[in-house]
Amino acid sequence: MTPTARLFAAAACFAAWLTLLFYGHAAGGAVHLLAAAGLALVPWRASRSAPAPEEP
């Protein structure tokens, strides 16, 4: 899965989590698994900046 696709999937999980939470459908706390899935899907390694080039 590409980093861009993972980012969109994570955003969809967070959006679903917030929507269900604000509408009061907590499902006994199970809705928080969407937040955990969103955190797991975020492409953390791709978000690191590239190292600065060395000057000669």
Secondary structure, 3 states (H helix, E strand, C coil): CCHHHHHHHHHHHHHHHHHHHHCCCCHHHCCHHHHHHHHHHCCCHHHCCCCCCCCC
